Structures are given as C-alpha cells and as structure tokens.
C-alpha cells in the first residue's frame, strides 16, 4: 500500500496554518464575548429598543384612571433591566403623562416599586424571596409621589420623555439621559 510522503516544509506550513486559524478563532470568540458583556471600551452594545410604544393614549389614560399607574414589566427587551410605571393626570390623554422607572435609585437587587392605591404613592417591595426578604416585604421605608418627583428620602425617580404620535399612541423614549435630545415634558399636577 503506497504511503504519501510529504516534505518537512509542507508539514511545517500545515501546522502554522492550523495554529494561526486557532488564534484567529479564539480572538474572534473573545471579541464577541467582550462586546456581549458590555466591554470596558468606548463602544457599548445595547440590545433591545430605545423607544417603547405603550399603546393608545386614550385607552391607557382610562386604565390609569380606573386602576392607577400601569406597570410595563420590561419595556427595553433587555431582561428586566427597565421596568416602568406609566401614570397619567387629568382628562386629556394628550398631556400630563409621567413614565417613571420602576426601579428606585439605590434599590437592592430584587426590589421594585409597587403602587399603593390606598396611600396614592409608590413603595419599594421585594419581588422575590432572598436577601433576608420575602415576596411583598418592604425593601426600604421610602416612598415616592405619584409623579416620582419627591421621595420621602429626598430622591426622585427617573422620568422618561414621552410624546403622542400621529396615531394617538403614547411613545416613551428609553435612551439614557445623556443620549436624549429632549427632556421629559413638564408635568403640573395642580
């Protein structure tokens, strides 16, 4: 049976090509993992949406009037990183919207805002057992007003800019504050 004989230079060339291909594959995998984890460089990958279409403003305003602020569990599509409450004041569905973050400043993991209809304010409660808390237990004895502008500890909730589009939908801008070109419209509760 004939055996193929290769020259020494062919064998070295094959080994070098194999090693270079392996190094390129490892570098590519490292790059993908770094980008997916946020990396430390100037480029940040943000998966999900920067704008949230909440739905028909008139329908949501009626729901808020009947049940209180509406919770959207994760409007960004990034895995519970951006739950928000949407509140509305008054009878005109084209004005006085207040979309606020459902995660209070300095909140512990697993602590989110809930609406207390009896007290007409937001409280911070645990949504899972752990860290010495049971589901529904207060995380901190801090409350926030219905528009998020005044916390009992002096903090304020993040308020997102919004607009009503041509189809009468409530549209909420979820971009980080430093990337927004507009600010949230003023809300007068008077």
The 8 nearest C-alpha neighbors of each residue, nearest first, counted from 0:
[[1, 2, 3, 4, 5, 6, 10, 7],
 [0, 2, 3, 4, 5, 6, 10, 7],
 [3, 1, 4, 0, 5, 6, 10, 7],
 [4, 2, 5, 1, 0, 6, 10, 9],
 [3, 5, 2, 6, 1, 7, 9, 10],
 [6, 4, 9, 3, 7, 10, 8, 2],
 [5, 7, 9, 8, 10, 4, 11, 3],
 [8, 6, 10, 9, 11, 5, 12, 4],
 [7, 9, 11, 6, 10, 12, 5, 13],
 [10, 8, 12, 6, 11, 7, 13, 5],
 [9, 11, 13, 7, 12, 8, 14, 6],
 [12, 10, 8, 14, 13, 9, 15, 7],
 [11, 13, 9, 15, 10, 14, 8, 16],
 [14, 12, 10, 16, 11, 15, 17, 9],
 [13, 15, 17, 11, 16, 12, 18, 10],
 [16, 14, 18, 12, 17, 13, 19, 11],
 [15, 17, 19, 13, 14, 18, 20, 12],
 [16, 18, 14, 20, 15, 19, 13, 21],
 [19, 17, 21, 15, 20, 16, 14, 22],
 [18, 20, 22, 16, 21, 17, 15, 23],
 [21, 19, 23, 17, 18, 22, 16, 24],
 [20, 22, 18, 24, 19, 23, 25, 17],
 [23, 21, 19, 25, 24, 20, 26, 18],
 [22, 24, 26, 20, 21, 25, 27, 19],
 [23, 25, 21, 27, 22, 26, 20, 28],
 [24, 26, 28, 22, 27, 23, 29, 21],
 [27, 25, 29, 23, 28, 24, 22, 30],
 [28, 26, 30, 24, 29, 25, 23, 31],
 [27, 29, 25, 31, 30, 26, 24, 32],
 [30, 28, 26, 32, 27, 31, 33, 25],
 [31, 29, 27, 33, 28, 32, 26, 34],
 [30, 32, 28, 34, 33, 29, 35, 27],
 [31, 33, 35, 29, 30, 34, 36, 28],
 [34, 32, 38, 30, 36, 31, 35, 29],
 [35, 33, 31, 37, 38, 36, 32, 30],
 [34, 36, 32, 33, 37, 31, 44, 38],
 [37, 35, 33, 34, 38, 32, 44, 31],
 [38, 36, 34, 43, 35, 44, 33, 39],
 [39, 37, 33, 34, 40, 36, 43, 35],
 [40, 38, 37, 41, 42, 43, 33, 34],
 [39, 41, 42, 38, 43, 37, 34, 33],
 [40, 42, 43, 39, 38, 37, 44, 34],
 [43, 41, 40, 44, 38, 39, 37, 34],
 [44, 42, 37, 45, 41, 38, 34, 40],
 [43, 45, 37, 34, 46, 42, 35, 36],
 [46, 44, 43, 47, 37, 48, 77, 35],
 [45, 47, 44, 77, 48, 76, 75, 49],
 [48, 46, 76, 75, 77, 45, 49, 74],
 [47, 49, 75, 50, 76, 51, 46, 173],
 [48, 50, 173, 174, 172, 51, 75, 47],
 [51, 49, 172, 48, 173, 171, 52, 170],
 [50, 52, 171, 170, 53, 74, 172, 49],
 [51, 53, 170, 54, 169, 171, 50, 168],
 [54, 52, 169, 51, 170, 168, 55, 171],
 [55, 53, 168, 52, 169, 56, 59, 170],
 [54, 56, 168, 58, 57, 167, 169, 59],
 [55, 57, 169, 168, 59, 58, 92, 167],
 [56, 58, 60, 92, 59, 55, 61, 167],
 [59, 57, 61, 55, 60, 56, 62, 54],
 [58, 60, 62, 56, 61, 57, 63, 55],
 [61, 59, 63, 57, 62, 58, 92, 56],
 [62, 60, 64, 58, 59, 63, 57, 65],
 [61, 63, 59, 65, 60, 64, 66, 58],
 [64, 62, 67, 60, 68, 66, 65, 61],
 [65, 63, 61, 62, 67, 66, 60, 87],
 [64, 66, 62, 63, 67, 61, 60, 68],
 [67, 65, 63, 62, 64, 68, 69, 116],
 [68, 66, 63, 64, 65, 69, 116, 86],
 [69, 67, 86, 63, 85, 84, 70, 66],
 [68, 70, 85, 84, 63, 67, 71, 86],
 [71, 69, 84, 83, 72, 85, 68, 82],
 [70, 72, 83, 82, 73, 74, 84, 69],
 [71, 73, 82, 70, 74, 83, 79, 81],
 [74, 72, 82, 79, 81, 75, 71, 76],
 [73, 75, 76, 82, 81, 71, 51, 72],
 [74, 76, 48, 77, 47, 73, 81, 49],
 [77, 75, 47, 74, 78, 73, 48, 46],
 [76, 78, 75, 47, 80, 79, 46, 73],
 [77, 79, 80, 76, 73, 75, 81, 74],
 [80, 78, 73, 81, 82, 77, 72, 76],
 [79, 81, 78, 77, 82, 73, 75, 76],
 [80, 82, 73, 79, 75, 74, 83, 100],
 [81, 83, 73, 72, 101, 71, 74, 79],
 [84, 82, 100, 101, 71, 99, 70, 81],
 [83, 85, 70, 99, 69, 98, 101, 68],
 [84, 86, 98, 69, 68, 97, 99, 83],
 [85, 87, 68, 97, 96, 98, 63, 84],
 [88, 86, 96, 95, 60, 97, 63, 89],
 [87, 89, 95, 96, 86, 188, 90, 94],
 [90, 88, 91, 87, 95, 92, 94, 188],
 [89, 91, 92, 88, 60, 87, 94, 61],
 [90, 92, 93, 89, 94, 95, 88, 57],
 [93, 91, 57, 94, 56, 60, 90, 95],
 [92, 94, 91, 163, 56, 95, 167, 96],
 [93, 95, 92, 96, 91, 88, 87, 89],
 [96, 94, 186, 88, 87, 97, 89, 187],
 [97, 95, 87, 94, 86, 98, 88, 85],
 [96, 98, 86, 85, 87, 146, 99, 95],
 [97, 99, 85, 159, 84, 158, 86, 96],
 [100, 98, 158, 84, 157, 83, 159, 97],
 [99, 101, 83, 102, 157, 82, 156, 84],
 [100, 102, 83, 112, 82, 111, 84, 99],
 [103, 101, 111, 100, 112, 106, 104, 82],
 [102, 104, 106, 156, 105, 101, 112, 111],
 [105, 103, 106, 102, 156, 154, 155, 157],
 [104, 106, 103, 107, 102, 108, 154, 110],
 [107, 105, 103, 104, 110, 102, 108, 111],
 [106, 108, 110, 109, 105, 138, 111, 125],
 [109, 107, 110, 106, 111, 125, 130, 105],
 [108, 110, 125, 126, 127, 107, 111, 106],
 [111, 109, 125, 124, 108, 107, 106, 126],
 [112, 110, 102, 123, 124, 101, 125, 109],
 [111, 113, 123, 101, 122, 121, 102, 124],
 [112, 114, 122, 121, 123, 115, 111, 124],
 [113, 115, 121, 116, 120, 122, 112, 68],
 [114, 116, 120, 118, 117, 119, 121, 113],
 [115, 117, 119, 118, 114, 67, 120, 66],
 [118, 116, 115, 119, 120, 114, 67, 121],
 [117, 119, 116, 115, 120, 121, 114, 144],
 [120, 118, 116, 117, 115, 145, 121, 114],
 [121, 119, 144, 145, 115, 118, 143, 114],
 [120, 122, 114, 143, 142, 113, 115, 112],
 [123, 121, 142, 112, 113, 124, 114, 141],
 [122, 124, 112, 111, 138, 137, 110, 113],
 [125, 123, 137, 138, 110, 136, 135, 111],
 [126, 124, 110, 134, 135, 136, 127, 109],
 [125, 127, 134, 109, 135, 110, 124, 111],
 [128, 126, 134, 125, 109, 129, 133, 132],
 [129, 127, 133, 134, 132, 126, 130, 125],
 [128, 130, 131, 132, 127, 133, 109, 134],
 [129, 131, 132, 128, 133, 108, 109, 107],
 [130, 132, 129, 133, 128, 138, 136, 125],
 [133, 131, 129, 130, 128, 136, 125, 134],
 [132, 134, 128, 136, 135, 127, 129, 125],
 [133, 135, 127, 126, 125, 128, 136, 132],
 [136, 134, 125, 124, 126, 133, 137, 127],
 [135, 137, 124, 133, 125, 134, 132, 138],
 [138, 136, 124, 139, 123, 125, 135, 140],
 [137, 139, 124, 123, 125, 110, 136, 140],
 [140, 138, 141, 137, 123, 124, 122, 142],
 [139, 141, 137, 142, 138, 123, 122, 151],
 [142, 140, 139, 151, 152, 122, 150, 123],
 [141, 143, 122, 151, 150, 121, 120, 140],
 [144, 142, 150, 121, 147, 149, 120, 151],
 [143, 145, 120, 147, 146, 149, 148, 121],
 [144, 146, 120, 147, 119, 143, 121, 86],
 [147, 145, 144, 148, 97, 86, 99, 143],
 [148, 146, 156, 144, 143, 145, 155, 149],
 [149, 147, 155, 146, 144, 156, 150, 143],
 [150, 148, 155, 144, 143, 147, 153, 154],
 [149, 151, 143, 154, 153, 152, 142, 155],
 [150, 152, 142, 141, 153, 143, 149, 154],
 [153, 151, 150, 154, 141, 142, 149, 143],
 [154, 152, 150, 151, 149, 155, 148, 143],
 [155, 153, 150, 152, 149, 156, 104, 151],
 [154, 156, 148, 149, 150, 147, 157, 153],
 [157, 155, 147, 103, 158, 99, 100, 148],
 [156, 158, 100, 99, 159, 155, 147, 103],
 [159, 157, 99, 98, 156, 100, 97, 160],
 [158, 160, 98, 183, 172, 99, 161, 173],
 [183, 161, 159, 172, 182, 171, 184, 158],
 [162, 160, 171, 170, 172, 183, 159, 169],
 [161, 163, 170, 169, 164, 171, 160, 168],
 [162, 164, 169, 168, 167, 170, 93, 165],
 [163, 165, 167, 166, 168, 162, 169, 170],
 [164, 166, 167, 163, 168, 162, 169, 170],
 [165, 167, 164, 168, 163, 55, 169, 56],
 [168, 166, 164, 165, 163, 55, 56, 169],
 [169, 167, 55, 54, 56, 163, 164, 166],
 [168, 170, 163, 56, 53, 54, 162, 52],
 [169, 171, 52, 162, 161, 51, 163, 53],
 [172, 170, 161, 51, 50, 160, 173, 52],
 [171, 173, 50, 160, 174, 161, 159, 49],
 [174, 172, 49, 50, 171, 175, 159, 51],
 [173, 175, 49, 172, 178, 179, 176, 50],
 [174, 176, 178, 177, 173, 179, 49, 172],
 [175, 177, 179, 178, 174, 182, 159, 173],
 [176, 178, 175, 179, 174, 180, 181, 182],
 [179, 177, 176, 175, 174, 180, 181, 173],
 [180, 178, 176, 181, 177, 174, 175, 182],
 [179, 181, 178, 182, 177, 176, 174, 160],
 [182, 180, 179, 183, 160, 184, 176, 178],
 [181, 183, 160, 184, 180, 179, 159, 176],
 [160, 182, 184, 159, 185, 161, 181, 158],
 [183, 185, 182, 186, 160, 161, 95, 96],
 [186, 184, 183, 187, 95, 182, 97, 96],
 [187, 185, 95, 188, 184, 96, 97, 146],
 [188, 186, 189, 185, 95, 88, 146, 184],
 [187, 189, 186, 88, 95, 146, 89, 145],
 [188, 187, 186, 88, 89, 95, 146, 185]]
